[in-house]
Amino acid sequence: MIGFFDSGVGGLSILKNALEILPNHDYAYFGDEAYCPWGEKPKEFIIERSRLITKKLISLGAKAIVVACNTATVNAISTLRTEFPNTPFIGVEPGVKPATTLTESGKIAVLATKATSLGDRFLQLVNLFAQDKDIIMIPSSGLVELVEQGKCEGEEIEERLSEILLPYMKTGFDQLVLGCTHYPFLAGALRKILPSKVNIIDTGPPVAKQLARIIMQNNILEDNGKVNLWTSGDPGKFFELASKLLGIEIGKVERF
């Protein structure tokens, strides 16, 4: 069984990619709905919640864990790898590296939470791959909450995205990196308001491919293709939203 976790439903965008190429594994997904969003939380809080959820997933039988949250990856994955050395962890980081190879203007916008943009791992990513590029950080307060309400398209979403992005359009960026796993669910709305020249970069597919490599390297066997969800919030609401976003049959949702 493969474990996934995020502050809420955002990591389901990564799970959706994993299910496309690895449909025969069992998955346990934990959404920390009671404490969502994590983007404005202190690093120590993010580490502690990630540690607690990891223990839960391992107790359920997780053979590998996808930290399906940019904020948790940049703030907690190093700690998790140290404290749980026998469990492979796959993180999610903003796609700065591919953006540097695709940009023609040299200007790359990153739509990310505060905790992600200030994390050491993100700053290292920029220093390693994008020192000669113009990285434009776009604050994205409130978007996670909208996705958590199931609002991924429509007039309200487009107006909010326009408020956030339009002040930065004059910078001339041609790559928009989605720095939060909630944001791929907004891709359709983003496409409507962005100029056609702007490429949207979602790291979900490469993360799923990395998971496939980890599964092969660790000889993690296939199961029954079941998806079970856990949440610290309301199981009924979580089931309804997750079913909508994943578009598949979900085994069960339990509260933890």
N, C-alpha and C positions, 0 to 999 in steps of 0.2 A: 504494500500500500504506500502511496505517495502523499505526503502532507503538504498543505498550502496554508499560508495565513496572510492576513492583511488587517488593516484597521477596520475595514468594512467589506463592501462588495467589490471594491476596485480590483482586487486580485483575481476575481472571476474572469477578467479579460485575459489574464495569463493562462488560467485553467482552461478557458475555451480554446486557446491555441494548442495546449497540451492534449486535449481530448481529440483534436483533429488528427494528430500524428501518433498518439499513444492511447487509443480508445479502449484497450483491453486491460488496463490497470485499474485498481481501486483507488479512489481519492478521498481524503478527508480534508475538508476546507474549514478553516476557522476564521470567522469575521468578528472582530472585537467591537461590535456595535455599541456596547454600553459606553465605550470610551472614544468612539470615532467623532471627529477626525484626529489623527496623530500629528498632523502637519505643524501645529503650533505648540505641541507639547515639548517639555524639556527632554534632553537626551536620556537622562537617568530613568525617566518614566517609560520611554520607548524601549529601553533595554530590559527593564523589569517585566513589562507586558510581553515582550518577545520571548523572554526566558520562560515565563509561566506557560505561554501557549506552546512553546517547543516541548516542554515536559509533557503536556497533555497529548500532543500529537505522537510523541514517542511511546507514551503509554498505550495509545490506540494501535500501535504497530507500524508507525511510519518508518520506512527504510531509507527515505531521503526526504528533505524538506525544501520547498520553494518559498523563500521569503518574498512573497508576491506584493511587495510594497517598497517603493523607492525610499521612503522615509526610514523604514525599518532597516533596509539594506545599508544605507549610508551611516546609520547610527548604531546598529546592533549586530550586524552579521559577523563582525570580527570577534565579538564577545561570544556569540553562539558557537562559532567554530572552535574556540578555545575551550569552552565549558562542555561541549558535546562532541568530542573528537571522533567518535565512532559513527557519527551521522553526517552524510554529505549534505551541504547546504548550497542551494543555487539562488543567487541574488538577482535583483533587478536594478539596473542603473540607467540613467538617462542616456539616450543614444547619441552622445556627443561625438564619439569616434566616427560612426558612419556619416554623421552630418558634415564632418570636416572633409570627407572625400567627395561629397555630393555638391557642396556649396560652390556657386560661381561668384557670388558677391563677397564671400568671406565673412558674411554676417549671419550668425546663427542665433535664433531665439529659443529660449528654454522656458517652457511653462511648467512651473514647479512650486511645491509648497515651501514655506520658510525653512522648515527643518531639513528638507532635502538640499536646498540651495546653500545652506550654511554648513552642511556636513563635510567632514574632512575628506571622505571618499569622493564626493562630488568635486571638491576643489582640486584634489589630486588628478581626477579624470580630466579636468580642464587643463591643468598644468602639463599633463602628459601628452595630450593629443591636440590641444587647441590654443597653444600659446600665441600662434600667429593669426588667430581668428578673432573676430569681434563677437564676443558672447554677450547676448542681450537677455538679462534675466527679467522675466515677466511675472510679477506676483499674481497669485491665482486664488486669493481668498474667496471662499464661498462655493467654489465649484464642486468640491467633494460632497458638501452637504446636499447640493442639488441632485447629484447622481444617487446619493443615498435615499433621496425621496422618489427615485425612479424617473426623474426629469432629465432626459437625455436629448430631447429634440423639441422643436416647436419654438414659438415666438419668444417666450420668456427666456429660454436658453440662449437663443441667438442674440437677444438684446444684451444679456449679461456678458456673453463672450465678446460682443462688439465693444462694450464698455471697457473690458480688460485689454483687448488687443489693439483697437484702433489708435490709441495714443502712441503705439510703437510701430505702426505701419510705415511711418516716414523714415524709419531707420534703414529700410531696404533689405530686411532679412529675407532669405529665400529658403530657409530650413526652419521648421518649427518642431522642436523636440518635445514630446509629451513626457514630462518628468514626474508623472504620477499614474499609477495603474488604473485609477478611476477614469482618466481622460480619454482612453480609446473609445469609451462608450459615447463620447461627445464628438467623435470624428466626423460624423455626418453633418452636424451643425457647424463645426469648424470649417468644413469644406465650403459651406454656403457663404461664409463671410470673408474667407481668405482669398487673396488674389490667386489666380490659377498657377502662377509661377512658384508659389510657396509649396514646398514638399513637406508632408507631415510624417514624422518619424515615430513609429511605435516599436518598442523593444520586445513586444510579446512573442512574435515568431522566433527570433533568435534565442530567447530564453527557453522556449519549448524545445528547440533543437539541442540546447545545452543539457536540458533535463534528459533527453533521449540518450545523449552520450554518457551521462552519469549512470543512468539505468543499465546501460550495456557494460560499462566499466565495473560496476558493482554486482553484476549478475542478479539484478532484481527481477524476479519472475512476474509474469502476468497473473492477474487475478480474475475477477468476474465483470469488470467494467462498471462498477458501481460508484456513484458519487454521493457521499454523505456530508452534511454540513453541520457545523457547530457554531454557536454564537453566544456572546455574553449578553446579548440584547433579547428582543422579542422573537422567538422562533417562528411564529406565524408570519410576521411581517418580513422576516429574513427569507423565509421559504418563498413567499410570493414574489419578492423582488429578484431573488436569485434565479427562480424559474424563468422569469421574464428575460433577464439578461443572458442566461445561458441558453435558453431555448431547448432544454432537454428535460427528461424525466429525472428527478432527484429522489434518492432513496429515502432520506429522512433528515430532519433538522432537530438537533438537540441543544439544550441550553447548558452552558458551563459557567 
